[in-house]
């Protein structure tokens, strides 16, 4: 079974300063490629923490995608930590320097910016069409930027290299119902369709109790069957369906 | 050193359907209480995955806060998984049943809703002022709802029980500058103030390169010193400062 983990690197996520957007993007994109994300970890800008998480994840999952910590400042330590995790040398990468020269004049290519061309030996670069400083791939680990727009552009350049299983499809319906009234029927439905992952997500808006029922799996007709059963359940309970 | 981890439980976060909001909330609240969040994990609605993550985190950090998986449906398995992790019996909790009776008429208190009163033996309930179904505390683990409004209300009821260190304070300035031009100065500043965590976060808006410099630590005058140095650095580079 092909799967993935995401390792988010950055104190700003843990301190609450920044609300991560990369997990939601990657989770959706990877599911569509048939590479469900099975775990996410968020760690500090700390070499030991990065290495421990990376080693655990790269041993357990098909692919690991890291975000954050590959910029020019002192708190950008991801490339060095990944090199250390793999026992690889961190070296000035000539191709990465060429990428940086597309953006920066020679007099602007200072030591801090050149640090972004220090890449573990043996890695393959990931193009950065937005701001040139590249990410890289080493074994099953894809090291990408933390800024969402740059991360997404990098992901677009590696998408074709990823080998997934059957695409994860999903169907959803939102019912005007209290979750506890739906629970028994959903439980029976889940038992009847063990290959489908049925999720139930309550929300409360404008004084109404809503439940979004999500069915995920790889077989479209089966998912359509499940959703037909959800509609039948809603009809039996006399509950309205939204978002059709 | 007092610290914390957050364990987010839910397929909907990993699939990209839902963008988590609880980490940003808890990260900020806990930092203010002097309990910095050192790690986050997101796992599937899977008993083994929940137990493995919970056991690793509760051994490594002062506090663990879980979100998600305590509702009435078949995919809500957090309480049972936590009980198993602690080797505790999951039992119908009379106080939790009383909470549920505040919300539900007897005829609505079906098996699915009563499941929300199944709590590990030895746990202390966490009040839920929004929808009554309680969370619980067991040893250093706080089990809370995933719906942000409910999680936040639960957190308000436990805030007073938490024992933090010195509150983590922060200062920030946003400069109109390219990060690589600021990097050398920031690196010197970080070296001069090792007790302060200085972060540099680039953004690109309306064609301008911006960098937010964030200083975090426990000593307000020292943080003010650091930010004065950041202003001096900006002046030396001839860069404008926003958000003053």
Interface residues (C-beta under 8 A of the other chain):
Chain A: X8 X11 X12 X13 X14 X15 X16 X17 X18 X19 X20 X21 X23 X24 X25 X26 X27 X28 X29 X30 X31 X36 X37 X38 X39 X40 X41 X42 X43 X44 X45 X49 X53 X71 X72 X73 X74 X75 X104 X108 X110 X111 X112 X113 X115 X131 X147 X149 X168 X170 X172 X179 X180 X181 X182 X183 X184 X186 X187 X190 X197 X198 X199 X200 X201 X202 X203 X204 X214 X216
Chain B: X8 X11 X12 X13 X14 X15 X16 X17 X18 X19 X20 X21 X23 X24 X25 X26 X27 X28 X29 X30 X31 X36 X37 X38 X39 X40 X41 X42 X43 X44 X45 X49 X53 X71 X72 X73 X74 X75 X104 X108 X110 X111 X112 X113 X115 X131 X147 X149 X168 X170 X172 X179 X180 X181 X182 X183 X184 X186 X187 X190 X197 X198 X199 X200 X201 X202 X203 X204 X214 X216
